Amino acid sequence: MITRSFLFVLMCGLTTSLHAQTPSSPVTLFQNVRIFDGKAGQLSGPSFVLVRGNKIERISSSPIATDRQADTVVIDGGGRTLMRGFTTVRDVGGPVFGLKRAIDEGTVAGPRIFPSGAVISVTSGHGDFRLPFELPRLMGASQSRAEQLGAAMIADSPDEVRVRVREQLMQGASQIKLTAGGGVASPHSPLDATTFTETELRAAVEAAENWGTYVTVHAYTPTSIQRAIAAGVKCIEHGHLMDEPTARLIAEKGIWLSTQVFPNEMADAFPPGSSERDKAMEVFAGTDRTLALAKKYKIKTAFGTDIIFSQRLAPLQGALLAKWVKWYTPAEVLIIATGANAELLALSGKRNPYPGKLGVVEEGALADLLLVDGNPIEDITLIANPGKNFVIIMKEGKIYKNTLSR
């Protein structure tokens, strides 16, 4: 029996590694597929999708004739669906410029990366991993290990903030990330701490806007979120401790919320009884309220992950996305991870490193297509097992996985 499937592109992280199995083909024709376009909440009827080069050239409900040249790839979807897979990610803090370049040049296979470069923090804030013997910090002194690696940079005045922002932009950052409040993993930053002043945050916003892009901030608490919004920040990362007035403010101002459901296994990364574990449990407990508020106030919400330093947990991205059906319908979840995430990426403006339409299946969009063996609108758990259920993965017209040919 042939099951229905669909092709889709998830914009947040890679659930299936991309390794091209065949050279790029000038023309690929998908026949008899059902399309989830990243915008509407339902599937199309049986359709045909023609990909030429790296873009979707034509979508039709009737058969599409091609020149049938020797290198044309014809894929019979057998009623499977079209939508999008994890082919683009936004990395909001870390030394990722080298990996991005390697992927862009074709040295290694992987997703497009919208990089922030080093996360910018204050002394003792989330991102400051220095030990007591490294204090005090002297102006002009040698950098800490995290700064040397490009993972985090310390800035304690508006002028220092401008320098750190401009350094990341100089290296190719598509957006800038600051830590506006305390965090879980940093040993010196309690969750209730509000770090940057509004003036410091506004300096970052000004420097980013001078380059045509935006600032996003790590923030959990109402105070840190509200201060960041007052300074002109366009996106809040996490937000797990927000209250209802803060949710209303986010919605009224049109601010983006990029948030996540954490895997239960993530708490195991911190020793029992440690302050980091206690902070993690407090953040995890706020997830239900935060997503309920996001849904209630129709906040512009993006799906992100916060799985760091763990090769074991990274493959759970699809399963974590599937958990969002506690608050949203399956179709709403898939729209958030495709079309909505693409809208957030587009905030980078002229600093967008990848011109082209992402996150949707429409004529003229980049040909990032994923053929799924099943219908995730009816069974969202299909995306939790990409190894089994994602039968074709295409990024910019190149097929990286095709199990239908076996």
N, C-alpha and C positions, 0 to 999 in steps of 0.2 A: 504494500500500500504506500502511495506517495503522500507524504505529509506536506502541509503548507509551510513555507519559510519566508524570511524576509531579509532584505539587505539594509544595513544601517551602520552609521558611523557615530561612535561615542567619543566625546571630545575631551575627556579628562585624563585617561591613563591607559596604558597598553595592557590588555588582558591576555593577548596572544602575541608572542614575539613575531616580528616581521622578518622573514628571510625569503627573498624572492626565489621562486621555484623555476620561473621561466623569464626570458628577456621581455622587456616592455613590448607590447603589441600595438601597432598603429590603430587597430580597430578591435573593440570587443562588443559583442552583442549579447545581451541577456534577453532570453525569450521566456514568455509565460511566467512572469514573476508578479508578486503583489508588493506594492510600494508603501513603506512608511516614510514620509518625506521630511520628518523632523519638525513639522509645524502642525499638521492636522492630527486629530485624535483617532483616526481610523485608517485602515488599509485601503489601497486602491483595488479595483478589479484587476483581472489578469492584464498584464502590461508588458511592454517591450522597452528596453533601455539601450541606447547606442552610445558607447564611449569611444571617442576619438582622441588620441593623444592622452592628455591628462585631465580632460574635462568631459562632462556629460553633454553630448551634442543634441540628443533628441530623446524624448519620452513619448510613447504613443500607446493607445489602447488597441491598435491594430498592428499587424506584422510590419516590420521595418525592413526594406530591401537594402542590401549592401552590395558593394562591388565584388564581395566574396574573394578578395585577393588571398594569396596563399597564407599570409600571416594573420588573417582575421580569426579571432577566437570567438566561437559561438557557444554560449552556455545555456542549456535548457534548464530553467529553474524548476520545472515540474510543479508549478503553482506555488513555489516558495516566495518569500517576501524580500523586498528591498528595503534597506535602511542603512545605518552607518556604524562602524566599529572603532575601537580606540586607536585612532591614527594621529591624533593631535593632543598635546598636553601643554598645560601652563605650569611651569616650575617656578614657584614663588619663594625661592630662597635657597641658594646653594651654588657651588662651582660647576655649572653645567654648560658653560660656553664651549668648551672643547668637545664635549659629547654632541652638542647641537651641530657643530661644524662637521664632525665626522659623519653624522647622519645625513646632513644636507649634501655633502660631497659624495655620498654613496659608499664611504669606507665601511660603515656598519649599517645594518638595517634597523630602523626604529621609527618612532613617531616624530612628527614636527614638534619642535619645542619653542614655546614662547617663554623666554628666560627673564627672571628678575635679577639674576646675579646674587650677590651677597645680601642677606637680610640685614637691615640696619636697625641697631638697638642702642639703648643708652647703657651707661655703666650700671651694672647690677640688674639689667633688664633681661627679658627673654631673648636669648641669643648671646649673652655674655657668659661664657663657660670658663673664664679665668679662675685660677686658684688664688687663695689669699696671699701667697708669696709673690704673686705678680702685681700686687698693688703697692703704692699708688701708680696710676697711669700718668706718665709724664708726657707732655706735648712733645712730639718729635721723637719719642722713644721707639724702640723696636716693637713690631706688632705681635699680638698674641698668636697662638697657633691657629685658631679659628680664622683670624684675619689673614694670616699667611695663606691659608687654604682657599680663601675666597668664600667661606661659608657664612660669615657674619662680620659686620664692621661696626665699631663703636663710634657714636657721635653724641656729644653732650652740649651742643649749642646750635642755634640756627645756622651759623656759618659752617660748622662741621657737618651738619646734615646736608647742606648744599654740596659740599665737596664730595661726600660719600655717594649722594645721588648721581652727581655728574660723572663720578668714576664708573658707576655701573652702566650709565648710558653710553659712555665712551667705549665700553666693552661690548655693547650690543644689546643691552636690556630692552625688552619690549614694554615692560611696566616696572614699577618700583614697589618694593615691599618693606614696610617698617613694622616693628612690634610696638603697638600702642598700649599694651598691658602685659601682665604677667603670664607665664606659660607653665606647662607641665614639666617638660624635660629639663629646663634650665634650673640649676640648683639654687640660684640666689633670687629668683623672682616669684614672690607669692602671687596667687591668682588675682587677689583683690588689688594689686598694685596698678596704678595708672602711671605710665612711664613718660613719654614725650609730652612736653607742654604744647598747647595749641599753637603757639608761635613757631615752635620747632616743626610741628607737623605741617604748618602752612608753608614753611620754607621748602619742605620736600615737595609739596603739591605745586608750588610755584616753579621749582626747578624742573619737575616732570612736565608740567604744562608748557613750559618754554620749548620743550622738545616734542610737543604734540601728543603726549601720553598721560597716564594717570598713576595714582598711588593707591595701593591696597594695603590694609593693615591687619595684622594678627590682633584680635581683640575678643575677649569673652564677656566682659562686664558692661553694664549700662553706661557707666561713667566713661570708660575707655572708648566705647562705640560712639557715644554722643559727642565727645571731644573731637574724635576723628572726623565725624560728619561736619561739625562746625568749621573745621580746618579745610574742608573741600575734598576729602578723600572720597573716592568713587565706589569702593568695594570693601566689605568686611569679610575677613576670613574667620570661620568658626562661629562665633556669636553664641556659644552654648549656654551662657549665663545671662542672656538678655531678659528684660522684663517687658510687659505689655506696652508701656509708653515708648520704650525704645523701638519695639517692633513697628509701632505706628509711625514713628519718626522716619525709620528706614523706608517704609512704604511711601510716605508723603514726599520725601526728598528723592525718590527714585534710585536709591542706593542699591547696589548688588549685594547679595549675601551668598558667599561661597562656603558651603558647609558640608558636613559628612556624618555618616553613622559609623561609629568606631567598632572594630571587631572586638569581641570580648577577650580574645586571646592577647590583645595589645596590653592589657593591664599586667600580664605576666612578664613584660619587659622590665618592670620595676620591682625591686625587692619588697616583700611584705613589710609593712610598718614604716616604709620610707615616705618622706614628704612627697616625692614624685608620684608614688602610687596613690596616696591620699588625694592629691590634686587631680590625678587621672580619673579616679572614681567620681569626684565632684563634677568634672566636665562631662563624663559619660552620662551621669544622671540628668544632665540638662538637655540632652539630645531631644527627648520626646517633646518637651515644652517648646524648644526652639523651632522645630519643624512644624509643630501645630500652629505656632504663631505665624510662621512664614506662610503657611497655607491660608490661615484666617485672614491675613491682611494682604494677600496676593503680592507678597514681596518678590521682586525679581531674584530668583534663586538659581544658583548654579551648583552642579554636582562636582565636588572635589574629593580628594582623599588626603589623609594625613599619616600615611604609613611610611615611616622613614627607618632606615637602617635595618630593614628586615626583608630578606629574600623570601622567607617563609610566608609572610603575610601579604606581600605584594600581589600574588595571584588571586587574592580574595576580592579584588576590586569589583568584578561583576556581581559577586554575591552580595557585597555591601550595597551596590546600587539597587539590587532586587529588594532589599529590606525597606526601601522607601515606600513600598506599597502600603505600609502601615498608615501613611498620611496622604498619599496621592494614588490616583488610579494608575495602572500600568502604562497607559498611553501618556499620562502626564509625566511620569517618571522618565520615559524615553524621550519626550520633548525636552525636558530639563537637561538631559545628558547630551542632546544633539543640538537642536536649533538654539536653545537658550544659552548653552555653554558657548556656542559660536558667537552669539551677540556679545557676550562678555569679552571674548578674545578680541573682537573688533574695536573695543575701547582703546586699543593701542594705537589707533589712527595711523599716522605715517610711520610709526615705529613697528608696525606689523611686518614681520619678516617674511610673510607668505601671502602675497596678494592673491586674491581669489575667494570665491564664495565657499564657506565651510559649513558643515552641520546640517545641510539640507540635500535632498535628492530633487534637483530641478535642472532644467536645461541651462547650461553655462556654468554650473557649479563644478568645483573640483571633483574628480571621479574617485571619491573614497566610498567604497561600497562593500558591504558585508552580507553574504547570503547565509541565512540562518535556517536550520532544519527544524522548523516549527514556527509557531506564531506567538511571540513574546507578549502581545497584547492580551492573549488568552492565558498564557503561561509565562509569567515574567521570570521564573526560575531558570528558563533556558539560557539566559545570559550569564548565569552563575557557572556554567560549564562550557566555556568557549572551545576547549579542545575537542569536545564531542559535537557541539551544536553549530559552531561557526564553520561552514563547509567551504566558503570562499572568502578571502580577505583581499581587497584591492585598495591600494593607496595611490592616488594620482594616476590612475590608469594601469598601474602595474599589479599583476596578480602575485601575491606573496604566499597564498595558501589556496590549494584547490584539491579537496578530497573527492570531488565528484568525478575526477578523471581516473580514479583508481579502478 
